[in-house]
């Protein structure tokens, strides 16, 4: 049975000049997720906003275009004082996206393996 998780791949993931940079971003993602989760749990809203702002830019720069709009929505919610429950739900959605990032390209995506 095939997994129902749809992984996220960078649009740069198979670019020979950028593969290493994308792989490093993916490698660092668990630490980012941990930081965001810790800041959320502690209610460190300004730190959380700053971390998510950085993620928004970094994800976009590394070709993970699905993450940036989600991060932007969380950042806006924090900036505009949205209800805490809404912020928590949005952060959880963002973290779920972040857990799906992978280096390289999708299997069977037309890229040849050496």
Secondary structure as the mmCIF struct_conf table of DSSP 4:
data_model
#
loop_
_struct_conf.conf_type_id
_struct_conf.id
_struct_conf.beg_label_comp_id
_struct_conf.beg_label_asym_id
_struct_conf.beg_label_seq_id
_struct_conf.end_label_comp_id
_struct_conf.end_label_asym_id
_struct_conf.end_label_seq_id
STRN STRN1 UNK A 8 UNK A 9
TURN_TY1_P TURN_TY1_P1 UNK A 11 UNK A 14
TURN_TY1_P TURN_TY1_P2 UNK A 16 UNK A 18
HELX_RH_AL_P HELX_RH_AL_P1 UNK A 19 UNK A 42
TURN_TY1_P TURN_TY1_P3 UNK A 43 UNK A 43
HELX_RH_AL_P HELX_RH_AL_P2 UNK A 45 UNK A 61
TURN_TY1_P TURN_TY1_P4 UNK A 62 UNK A 63
HELX_RH_AL_P HELX_RH_AL_P3 UNK A 65 UNK A 79
TURN_TY1_P TURN_TY1_P5 UNK A 80 UNK A 81
HELX_RH_AL_P HELX_RH_AL_P4 UNK A 84 UNK A 99
TURN_TY1_P TURN_TY1_P6 UNK A 100 UNK A 100
STRN STRN2 UNK A 101 UNK A 102
BEND BEND1 UNK A 103 UNK A 104
TURN_TY1_P TURN_TY1_P7 UNK A 107 UNK A 108
BEND BEND2 UNK A 109 UNK A 110
HELX_LH_PP_P HELX_LH_PP_P1 UNK A 111 UNK A 113
#
